[in-house]
């Protein structure tokens, strides 16, 4: 049998019939190792009914985020206390924007709740802004 001119002489291709089963076994071993290294499942929120969506719930949620950003409350994800005053200001400004955009459509209770929240957040912002950061860059609480 003659070889084509462009094929080098003396080299032969050997086909391993078990390569597919070898690849499959390696893939399964890699998946097993990855699943063993995977972090334990995070505990989810307690099951139960969520509160109904409302303007008060939305603004209070943003207010909590602002307090976390000011370093007043610890971050619930990693329990650290760090200040990001730019983010805090943005969140307070977002609540103010919601207050302005909902003018004439809020109940008296919603207006009182948002007014009180904005007042407390602004006082906290000024207080935190004037406080020097600790040596680690984190705020002293």
Secondary structure, 3 states (H helix, E strand, C coil): CCCCCCCCCCCCCCCCCCHHHHHHHHHHHHHHHHHHHCCCCCCCCCCCCCCCCCHHHHHHHHHHHHHHHHCCCCCCCCCCCCCCHHHHHHHHHHHHHHHHHCCCCCCHHHHHHHHHHHHHHHHHHHHHHHCCCCCCCCCCC
